[in-house]
Amino acid sequence: QVQLVESGGGLVQAGGSLRLSCTASGRTFGNYAMGWFRQAPETEREFVSAINWSGRNTYYADSVKGRFTISRDNAKNTVYLQMNSLKPEDTAVYYCARSYSGRLYSARDYDSWGQGTQVTVSS
């Protein structure tokens, strides 16, 4: 398994921006698709975005499409989530994860998770 460490969360006003980073240990980062999920209190963890191993293909939940951008730098073992035009409903703990199956939309298809980073958007 790989260790994933997220950073970049914080408190921001509605309409603001944040950039999350997730850095992985090991030398196989570039072999796997990566995803971002989020979980608000008393809700299930939900898919936010994913990116294939090369970075060429990206995927987004409808709720964030046009506002969030996922990217990766395989040389730095890091995946990013640029979040713009943030809304109060984006408030959640954000997790990055590694897909072991190549499938991207379900948390069950990810085998390694970071500890999460809190994003709070005030109105």
DRENDO-1510 file (C-alpha; in Angstrom, 1 decimal, always signed):
<recs>
REC; n; res; u; v; w
REC; 1; GLN; +0.0; +0.0; +0.0 .
REC; 2; VAL; +1.0; +3.6; -0.5 .
REC; 3; GLN; +0.9; +6.4; +2.0 .
REC; 4; LEU; -1.0; +9.5; +0.9 .
REC; 5; VAL; -0.8; +12.9; +2.6 .
REC; 6; GLU; -3.2; +15.7; +1.8 .
REC; 7; SER; -2.6; +19.4; +2.4 .
REC; 8; GLY; -4.1; +22.7; +1.4 .
REC; 9; GLY; -7.5; +22.7; +3.2 .
REC; 10; GLY; -8.7; +25.6; +5.2 .
REC; 11; LEU; -11.4; +28.2; +5.7 .
REC; 12; VAL; -12.4; +30.4; +2.8 .
REC; 13; GLN; -15.3; +32.7; +1.9 .
REC; 14; ALA; -17.9; +31.7; -0.7 .
REC; 15; GLY; -16.5; +32.5; -4.1 .
REC; 16; GLY; -13.0; +31.9; -3.0 .
REC; 17; SER; -10.4; +29.3; -4.1 .
REC; 18; LEU; -8.3; +26.6; -2.6 .
REC; 19; ARG; -5.7; +24.2; -4.0 .
REC; 20; LEU; -5.5; +20.8; -2.4 .
REC; 21; SER; -2.4; +18.6; -2.8 .
REC; 22; CYS; -1.9; +15.0; -2.2 .
REC; 23; THR; +1.6; +13.5; -2.2 .
REC; 24; ALA; +2.2; +9.8; -2.3 .
REC; 25; SER; +5.1; +7.6; -1.1 .
REC; 26; GLY; +6.8; +5.0; -3.2 .
REC; 27; ARG; +7.7; +4.7; -6.8 .
REC; 28; THR; +4.5; +3.4; -8.4 .
REC; 29; PHE; +2.5; +6.6; -8.2 .
REC; 30; GLY; +2.5; +7.0; -12.0 .
REC; 31; ASN; +0.9; +3.6; -12.6 .
REC; 32; TYR; -2.4; +4.4; -10.9 .
REC; 33; ALA; -5.4; +6.5; -11.4 .
REC; 34; MET; -6.1; +8.9; -8.5 .
REC; 35; GLY; -9.2; +10.3; -7.1 .
REC; 36; TRP; -10.6; +12.9; -4.7 .
REC; 37; PHE; -13.6; +12.2; -2.5 .
REC; 38; ARG; -15.3; +14.3; +0.1 .
REC; 39; GLN; -17.4; +13.7; +3.2 .
REC; 40; ALA; -19.6; +16.1; +5.1 .
REC; 41; PRO; -20.9; +15.3; +8.6 .
REC; 42; GLU; -23.5; +12.6; +8.6 .
REC; 43; THR; -23.2; +12.0; +4.9 .
REC; 44; GLU; -21.6; +9.2; +2.8 .
REC; 45; ARG; -18.2; +9.8; +1.2 .
REC; 46; GLU; -18.9; +11.1; -2.3 .
REC; 47; PHE; -16.8; +11.1; -5.5 .
REC; 48; VAL; -15.5; +14.5; -6.5 .
REC; 49; SER; -12.9; +14.0; -9.3 .
REC; 50; ALA; -10.4; +11.5; -10.7 .
REC; 51; ILE; -7.6; +11.5; -13.1 .
REC; 52; ASN; -6.0; +8.6; -15.0 .
REC; 53; TRP; -2.4; +7.5; -14.7 .
REC; 54; SER; -1.1; +9.8; -17.4 .
REC; 55; GLY; -3.2; +12.9; -16.5 .
REC; 56; ARG; -4.7; +12.9; -19.9 .
REC; 57; ASN; -8.2; +11.9; -18.8 .
REC; 58; THR; -10.1; +13.7; -16.0 .
REC; 59; TYR; -13.5; +13.1; -14.5 .
REC; 60; TYR; -15.8; +15.2; -12.3 .
REC; 61; ALA; -18.9; +15.0; -10.3 .
REC; 62; ASP; -21.7; +17.2; -11.8 .
REC; 63; SER; -21.7; +19.3; -8.7 .
REC; 64; VAL; -18.1; +20.5; -9.2 .
REC; 65; LYS; -17.8; +20.5; -13.0 .
REC; 66; GLY; -16.5; +23.8; -14.3 .
REC; 67; ARG; -15.3; +24.9; -10.9 .
REC; 68; PHE; -12.8; +22.2; -9.9 .
REC; 69; THR; -9.7; +21.1; -11.8 .
REC; 70; ILE; -7.7; +17.9; -11.1 .
REC; 71; SER; -4.2; +17.5; -12.2 .
REC; 72; ARG; -1.1; +15.5; -11.4 .
REC; 73; ASP; +2.7; +15.7; -11.5 .
REC; 74; ASN; +4.0; +12.1; -11.6 .
REC; 75; ALA; +7.6; +13.4; -11.2 .
REC; 76; LYS; +6.5; +14.8; -7.8 .
REC; 77; ASN; +4.2; +11.9; -6.9 .
REC; 78; THR; +1.5; +14.5; -6.4 .
REC; 79; VAL; -2.1; +15.0; -7.4 .
REC; 80; TYR; -3.8; +18.4; -7.1 .
REC; 81; LEU; -7.4; +19.7; -6.9 .
REC; 82; GLN; -7.8; +23.3; -7.7 .
REC; 83; MET; -11.2; +24.5; -6.3 .
REC; 84; ASN; -12.6; +27.8; -7.6 .
REC; 85; SER; -15.9; +29.5; -7.0 .
REC; 86; LEU; -16.3; +27.6; -3.8 .
REC; 87; LYS; -19.8; +27.3; -2.2 .
REC; 88; PRO; -20.9; +26.6; +1.3 .
REC; 89; GLU; -22.1; +23.1; +0.2 .
REC; 90; ASP; -18.5; +22.3; -0.7 .
REC; 91; THR; -17.7; +22.2; +3.0 .
REC; 92; ALA; -16.4; +18.7; +3.8 .
REC; 93; VAL; -13.3; +16.7; +4.6 .
REC; 94; TYR; -11.5; +16.0; +1.3 .
REC; 95; TYR; -9.7; +12.7; +0.8 .
REC; 96; CYS; -7.4; +11.6; -2.0 .
REC; 97; ALA; -7.2; +8.0; -2.9 .
REC; 98; ARG; -5.5; +5.5; -5.2 .
REC; 99; SER; -7.6; +3.4; -7.6 .
REC; 100; TYR; -6.5; -0.2; -7.7 .
REC; 101; SER; -9.1; -1.3; -10.2 .
REC; 102; GLY; -9.0; +1.5; -12.8 .
REC; 103; ARG; -12.7; +2.2; -12.0 .
REC; 104; LEU; -13.1; +5.7; -10.6 .
REC; 105; TYR; -16.5; +6.6; -9.3 .
REC; 106; SER; -16.9; +4.3; -6.3 .
REC; 107; ALA; -14.9; +4.5; -3.0 .
REC; 108; ARG; -14.8; +0.7; -3.2 .
REC; 109; ASP; -12.4; +0.8; -6.1 .
REC; 110; TYR; -9.8; +2.6; -4.1 .
REC; 111; ASP; -7.4; +0.8; -1.8 .
REC; 112; SER; -5.3; +3.6; -0.3 .
REC; 113; TRP; -6.6; +6.8; +1.4 .
REC; 114; GLY; -5.1; +9.9; +2.9 .
REC; 115; GLN; -6.1; +11.2; +6.3 .
REC; 116; GLY; -8.2; +14.0; +4.8 .
REC; 117; THR; -8.0; +17.7; +4.9 .
REC; 118; GLN; -10.9; +20.0; +6.1 .
REC; 119; VAL; -12.4; +22.5; +3.7 .
REC; 120; THR; -14.8; +25.0; +5.1 .
REC; 121; VAL; -16.6; +27.5; +3.0 .
REC; 122; SER; -18.4; +30.3; +4.8 .
REC; 123; SER; -21.3; +32.2; +3.3 .
</recs>
